[in-house]
Amino acid sequence: MTPLSLEAPAKLNLSLPLYRDKVFASFDLEYKSSARTLLGRRASDYVVGNFTIFAHELVKNLELSGTIYNLWDARYGHPGAEDHLQDVIQQDGRSFRIKLTYKF
């Protein structure tokens, strides 16, 4: 059995060139309304923003990106499923990732 949910998600993405066609900045914003859990409670609605800088071909075959997830360090959770012990599973706070890719 899955949670009864009237989730209303919305997502906005914006990407802008910073340097020629090689370096870009992007921002995405995601909203999800509250959702009913298996125990009939509600997981709160939330807004999460992420920011990324992406560079490609500054050096031949090399891509570099850095992303900050959950910019405002929002505390939120998703309803658990039947096989979870938690009614609401808390999600990560602010985190970051740096990614380097070389294409052969």
C-alpha positions in Angstrom: 0.0 0.0 0.0 1.4 3.4 -0.9 0.7 6.7 0.9 -2.4 8.6 -0.1 -1.0 11.8 -1.5 -2.2 15.0 -3.1 1.3 16.3 -3.9 1.5 19.3 -6.1 5.1 19.6 -7.3 6.4 22.6 -9.1 9.9 23.1 -10.5 11.7 26.1 -12.0 15.1 25.9 -13.7 17.2 28.9 -14.8 20.6 28.6 -16.6 22.8 31.5 -17.7 26.1 31.6 -19.6 28.9 33.2 -17.7 31.8 32.8 -20.1 31.3 32.3 -23.8 29.7 28.9 -24.4 31.9 27.2 -21.9 30.9 28.2 -18.3 27.3 28.2 -17.1 25.5 28.9 -13.8 22.2 27.3 -13.1 19.6 27.5 -10.4 16.7 25.2 -9.8 13.9 25.6 -7.3 11.5 22.8 -6.3 8.3 23.0 -4.3 6.3 20.0 -3.1 3.1 20.3 -1.1 2.4 18.3 2.0 1.7 14.6 1.6 -0.2 12.1 3.7 1.8 9.3 5.3 0.8 5.7 5.8 -0.2 6.5 9.4 -2.5 9.3 8.2 -0.2 12.1 9.3 1.2 14.7 6.9 4.7 15.3 5.8 5.2 19.1 5.5 5.5 20.9 2.2 8.9 22.3 1.3 10.9 24.4 -1.0 14.5 23.4 -2.0 16.9 25.4 -4.1 20.1 24.1 -5.8 22.9 26.0 -7.5 25.4 24.7 -10.1 28.4 26.0 -11.9 29.3 24.0 -15.0 32.3 24.3 -17.3 33.1 22.2 -20.3 35.9 22.3 -22.8 38.1 24.8 -20.9 40.6 22.1 -21.4 40.0 19.6 -24.3 37.6 16.7 -23.2 37.3 18.0 -19.6 34.2 18.9 -17.8 34.0 20.4 -14.3 30.9 21.1 -12.2 30.1 22.1 -8.6 26.7 22.0 -7.1 25.3 23.1 -3.7 22.1 21.2 -2.9 19.4 22.4 -0.6 20.9 26.0 -0.4 18.8 27.1 2.5 19.4 23.9 4.5 15.7 23.2 4.7 14.5 20.4 7.0 12.0 18.2 5.3 11.0 14.6 4.8 9.1 12.2 2.5 6.5 9.7 3.6 7.9 6.3 4.2 6.6 3.1 2.5 5.4 -0.1 4.2 8.9 -1.5 4.4 10.3 1.5 6.3 10.3 1.9 10.1 9.9 5.7 9.9 6.6 7.3 9.0 8.5 10.3 7.5 12.0 9.8 6.2 14.1 12.9 6.8 16.2 14.1 3.8 19.7 15.5 3.7 20.4 19.1 4.6 22.8 21.3 2.6 25.4 19.3 0.8 27.7 19.8 -2.2 29.3 17.8 -5.0 32.3 18.5 -7.2 32.4 16.5 -10.4 35.3 16.2 -12.8 34.8 14.2 -16.1 37.4 13.5 -18.7 36.2 12.1 -22.0 38.5 9.7 -23.8 
